[in-house]
Amino acid sequence: MLTAQGTVLDRLPFEGDVDYISNPTLSIVPISAINGIMAWMGEHFPVSPRSADAPSPSQLPASLQEEHYK
C-alpha cells in the first residue's frame, strides 16, 4: 500500500524473519539484523555528540545484555 503511494521502502530480510513477523515470541532476531538496523538508523538519523546525561552501554536493561545480543 505504501509503495503504491510512492513511498520508498528499505528491506532487511534475515533468517527467520517470517517467523518473527507471524509470532515474535518464537523468534530471536539475529545480531546481524540488529546491526543492520542500527547502521540504517545511523545513516538516516545521525546523532549529535553524546551528552553527559546519556546512558552508557553498561546501563542497558539486563535483557539487552544477554549473550545473544553481544
Stockholm file with secondary structure:
# STOCKHOLM 1.0

chainA/1-70         MLTAQGTVLDRLPFEGDVDYISNPTLSIVPISAINGIMAWMGEHFPVSPRSADAPSPSQLPASLQEEHYK
#=GR chainA/1-70 SS CTGGGTCCCCCCCCTTHHHHHHCGGGCCCCHHHHHHHHHHHHHHSCCCCCCTTSCCGGGSCGGGSSGGGC
#=GC SS_cons        CTGGGTCCCCCCCCTTHHHHHHCGGGCCCCHHHHHHHHHHHHHHSCCCCCCTTSCCGGGSCGGGSSGGGC
//
